[in-house]
Amino acid sequence: MADAQHISAEDFLAHRSKNKNAVVIDVRDADKYAEGHLEGAINVHKTKLEAEIASLVPDKNTEIYCHCGGGQSGPRAAQALTDLGYTNAHVIDGGWRRLQSVICAKNTEE
């Protein structure tokens, strides 16, 4: 089996600004998601991802980016998708904490 692809938070944000059709899956608990999340991200708890992904993203060639809070569940989620036959599953390295850090730094520069 292939391994899920890794992408840095910086590269993900740059890529996402050009490809709005990519699916972002946040595998954190619903309460953490409610505290803050990427616009357009779909919240699917890590324990429900394998059961729900086919109805959420039926096309296995769709670009999918998974993240968790800090970097453990996101890689597992992206790998699970790869194991299910999704050909374009990525994990955002560092998870939500890294994304927030990069977004805050970017906003400070502007």
Backbone as CSV, one residue per row, in Angstrom:
resi,resn,N_x,N_y,N_z,CA_x,CA_y,CA_z,C_x,C_y,C_z
1,MET,0.830,-1.190,0.000,0.000,0.000,0.000,0.876,1.256,0.000
2,ALA,0.370,2.263,-0.649,1.063,3.547,-0.689,0.869,4.275,0.636
3,ASP,1.765,5.203,0.896,1.641,6.029,2.085,0.914,7.319,1.743
4,ALA,0.193,7.865,2.701,-0.447,9.164,2.518,0.639,10.213,2.305
5,GLN,0.305,11.227,1.548,1.251,12.290,1.242,1.228,13.344,2.342
6,HIS,2.388,13.868,2.668,2.498,14.920,3.679,2.669,16.269,2.991
7,ILE,2.093,17.309,3.609,2.246,18.663,3.099,2.386,19.600,4.295
8,SER,3.256,20.588,4.171,3.413,21.554,5.257,2.198,22.473,5.292
9,ALA,1.969,23.074,6.431,0.852,24.015,6.568,1.014,25.172,5.583
10,GLU,2.232,25.648,5.412,2.494,26.753,4.490,2.138,26.372,3.056
11,ASP,2.607,25.200,2.630,2.316,24.756,1.265,0.832,24.479,1.067
12,PHE,0.194,23.915,2.083,-1.236,23.659,1.987,-2.003,24.960,1.787
13,LEU,-1.723,25.968,2.604,-2.452,27.227,2.502,-2.234,27.892,1.153
14,ALA,-1.021,27.832,0.631,-0.749,28.399,-0.690,-1.513,27.629,-1.765
15,HIS,-1.494,26.322,-1.664,-2.191,25.476,-2.645,-3.699,25.674,-2.557
16,ARG,-4.227,25.756,-1.362,-5.675,25.881,-1.181,-6.199,27.183,-1.766
17,SER,-5.390,28.227,-1.716,-5.841,29.500,-2.277,-6.045,29.396,-3.786
18,LYS,-5.406,28.410,-4.404,-5.530,28.204,-5.848,-6.522,27.104,-6.199
19,ASN,-6.787,26.202,-5.271,-7.686,25.075,-5.544,-8.752,24.999,-4.461
20,LYS,-9.836,25.713,-4.680,-10.922,25.762,-3.699,-11.748,24.474,-3.679
21,ASN,-11.529,23.561,-4.646,-12.301,22.317,-4.702,-11.729,21.210,-3.823
22,ALA,-10.545,21.426,-3.280,-9.954,20.420,-2.406,-10.806,20.282,-1.147
23,VAL,-10.934,19.066,-0.657,-11.723,18.783,0.543,-10.783,18.769,1.752
24,VAL,-11.183,19.467,2.798,-10.416,19.492,4.038,-11.235,18.772,5.101
25,ILE,-10.623,17.777,5.706,-11.298,17.012,6.752,-10.567,17.227,8.072
26,ASP,-11.314,17.741,9.029,-10.824,18.007,10.377,-11.309,16.843,11.243
27,VAL,-10.392,16.033,11.742,-10.776,14.822,12.476,-10.810,15.022,13.997
28,ARG,-10.793,16.263,14.428,-10.856,16.538,15.869,-12.274,16.342,16.395
29,ASP,-12.402,16.335,17.710,-13.713,16.269,18.353,-14.542,17.483,17.944
30,ALA,-15.855,17.330,17.971,-16.768,18.406,17.568,-16.573,19.669,18.412
31,ASP,-16.270,19.507,19.700,-16.087,20.697,20.538,-14.841,21.473,20.146
32,LYS,-13.791,20.778,19.793,-12.560,21.446,19.340,-12.796,22.131,17.995
33,TYR,-13.514,21.461,17.114,-13.864,22.033,15.810,-14.670,23.319,16.012
34,ALA,-15.614,23.294,16.942,-16.456,24.462,17.210,-15.644,25.640,17.747
35,GLU,-14.537,25.361,18.419,-13.683,26.422,18.952,-12.945,27.168,17.851
36,GLY,-12.774,26.526,16.712,-12.088,27.156,15.590,-11.697,26.116,14.565
37,HIS,-11.860,26.469,13.293,-11.530,25.549,12.210,-11.329,26.323,10.919
38,LEU,-10.761,25.659,9.941,-10.594,26.258,8.627,-11.947,26.421,7.957
39,GLU,-12.136,27.534,7.302,-13.377,27.757,6.569,-13.559,26.647,5.533
40,GLY,-14.741,26.056,5.544,-15.048,25.006,4.575,-14.628,23.608,4.984
41,ALA,-13.925,23.483,6.106,-13.497,22.158,6.549,-14.694,21.330,7.003
42,ILE,-14.631,20.050,6.735,-15.667,19.110,7.160,-15.180,18.432,8.438
43,ASN,-16.008,18.450,9.458,-15.642,17.796,10.711,-16.174,16.371,10.724
44,VAL,-15.245,15.422,10.689,-15.590,14.002,10.791,-14.656,13.421,11.844
45,HIS,-15.201,13.021,12.965,-14.359,12.481,14.033,-13.547,11.301,13.509
46,LYS,-12.343,11.211,13.995,-11.411,10.174,13.533,-11.982,8.764,13.621
47,THR,-12.858,8.521,14.583,-13.414,7.168,14.731,-14.545,6.884,13.742
48,LYS,-15.033,7.914,13.047,-16.137,7.745,12.110,-15.727,7.917,10.653
49,LEU,-14.491,8.292,10.432,-14.040,8.634,9.083,-14.221,7.500,8.082
50,GLU,-13.759,6.322,8.424,-13.833,5.209,7.472,-15.275,4.845,7.129
51,ALA,-16.188,4.995,8.077,-17.589,4.661,7.836,-18.307,5.746,7.028
52,GLU,-17.865,6.994,7.142,-18.598,8.105,6.531,-17.989,8.662,5.259
53,ILE,-16.733,8.354,4.986,-16.038,9.012,3.878,-16.686,8.767,2.513
54,ALA,-17.168,7.575,2.256,-17.735,7.281,0.935,-18.939,8.153,0.625
55,SER,-19.742,8.473,1.625,-20.901,9.334,1.370,-20.495,10.804,1.273
56,LEU,-19.431,11.188,1.942,-18.977,12.576,1.914,-18.159,12.886,0.663
57,VAL,-17.295,11.947,0.301,-16.397,12.134,-0.847,-16.407,10.840,-1.665
58,PRO,-17.381,10.688,-2.556,-17.476,9.441,-3.321,-16.374,9.261,-4.369
59,ASP,-15.824,10.352,-4.877,-14.782,10.264,-5.905,-13.426,10.038,-5.233
60,LYS,-12.858,8.878,-5.458,-11.602,8.521,-4.788,-10.381,9.238,-5.353
61,ASN,-10.577,10.069,-6.377,-9.480,10.867,-6.923,-9.500,12.312,-6.420
62,THR,-10.456,12.633,-5.579,-10.576,13.982,-5.022,-9.362,14.304,-4.158
63,GLU,-8.893,15.551,-4.248,-7.833,16.001,-3.354,-8.425,16.147,-1.960
64,ILE,-7.860,15.437,-0.992,-8.338,15.485,0.388,-7.158,15.808,1.299
65,TYR,-7.393,16.760,2.191,-6.382,17.157,3.164,-6.939,16.918,4.555
66,CYS,-6.277,16.092,5.339,-6.702,15.761,6.701,-5.822,16.480,7.715
67,HIS,-6.439,16.875,8.802,-5.649,17.389,9.916,-6.366,17.104,11.219
68,CYS,-5.577,17.106,12.274,-6.090,16.933,13.628,-5.643,18.153,14.418
69,GLY,-5.491,18.001,15.709,-5.058,19.119,16.533,-3.571,19.383,16.451
70,GLY,-2.789,18.330,16.527,-1.355,18.534,16.579,-0.504,17.606,15.741
71,GLY,-1.072,16.587,15.175,-0.254,15.805,14.270,-0.241,14.309,14.441
72,GLN,-1.130,13.719,15.253,-1.137,12.264,15.370,-2.318,11.625,14.661
73,SER,-3.504,12.138,14.868,-4.686,11.537,14.252,-4.824,11.891,12.779
74,GLY,-4.355,13.060,12.385,-4.405,13.468,10.984,-3.656,12.503,10.074
75,PRO,-2.410,12.144,10.424,-1.693,11.182,9.594,-2.396,9.817,9.526
76,ARG,-2.962,9.389,10.631,-3.694,8.117,10.625,-4.919,8.204,9.715
77,ALA,-5.612,9.328,9.754,-6.799,9.519,8.908,-6.420,9.508,7.436
78,ALA,-5.382,10.238,7.079,-4.957,10.277,5.677,-4.502,8.897,5.215
79,GLN,-3.831,8.175,6.085,-3.401,6.824,5.719,-4.595,5.897,5.561
80,ALA,-5.595,6.033,6.422,-6.803,5.216,6.303,-7.478,5.468,4.957
81,LEU,-7.530,6.729,4.546,-8.127,7.051,3.245,-7.320,6.432,2.109
82,THR,-6.014,6.512,2.207,-5.150,5.896,1.195,-5.395,4.396,1.148
83,ASP,-5.495,3.780,2.303,-5.742,2.336,2.373,-7.110,1.967,1.792
84,LEU,-8.059,2.911,1.832,-9.392,2.688,1.263,-9.429,2.948,-0.251
85,GLY,-8.298,3.345,-0.808,-8.225,3.556,-2.247,-8.276,4.996,-2.704
86,TYR,-8.303,5.937,-1.769,-8.261,7.346,-2.146,-6.840,7.662,-2.617
87,THR,-6.746,8.197,-3.825,-5.440,8.349,-4.469,-4.768,9.682,-4.207
88,ASN,-5.474,10.603,-3.597,-4.937,11.946,-3.431,-5.159,12.449,-2.005
89,ALA,-4.902,11.573,-1.027,-5.074,11.929,0.384,-3.771,12.476,0.950
90,HIS,-3.886,13.598,1.633,-2.728,14.266,2.230,-2.977,14.488,3.714
91,VAL,-1.884,14.661,4.436,-1.971,15.077,5.838,-1.248,16.410,5.959
92,ILE,-1.869,17.328,6.667,-1.256,18.629,6.916,-0.388,18.494,8.156
93,ASP,0.914,18.559,7.948,1.858,18.359,9.052,1.672,19.421,10.136
94,GLY,1.602,18.973,11.386,1.464,19.862,12.527,0.029,20.146,12.922
95,GLY,-0.912,19.748,12.082,-2.327,19.875,12.416,-2.806,21.305,12.602
96,TRP,-3.895,21.423,13.327,-4.545,22.703,13.543,-3.636,23.706,14.238
97,ARG,-2.827,23.241,15.192,-1.937,24.175,15.890,-0.953,24.826,14.927
98,ARG,-0.396,24.043,14.019,0.543,24.613,13.039,-0.184,25.531,12.059
99,LEU,-1.362,25.118,11.616,-2.134,25.963,10.707,-2.428,27.314,11.351
100,GLN,-2.866,27.302,12.614,-3.160,28.557,13.315,-1.926,29.438,13.398
101,SER,-0.791,28.838,13.699,0.457,29.587,13.804,0.809,30.256,12.474
102,VAL,0.693,29.518,11.399,1.023,30.062,10.075,0.031,31.146,9.677
103,ILE,-1.247,30.924,9.931,-2.269,31.913,9.596,-2.062,33.191,10.399
104,CYS,-1.765,33.065,11.688,-1.518,34.239,12.526,-0.300,35.016,12.049
105,ALA,0.770,34.299,11.712,1.989,34.947,11.213,1.704,35.671,9.903
106,LYS,0.939,35.047,9.049,0.596,35.650,7.750,-0.233,36.913,7.965
107,ASN,-1.201,36.854,8.881,-2.046,38.020,9.154,-1.245,39.163,9.761
108,THR,-0.225,38.847,10.546,0.630,39.856,11.162,1.461,40.567,10.093
109,GLU,1.880,39.815,9.072,2.691,40.391,7.994,1.874,41.335,7.117
110,GLU,0.584,41.105,7.030,-0.242,41.896,6.098,-0.605,43.242,6.621
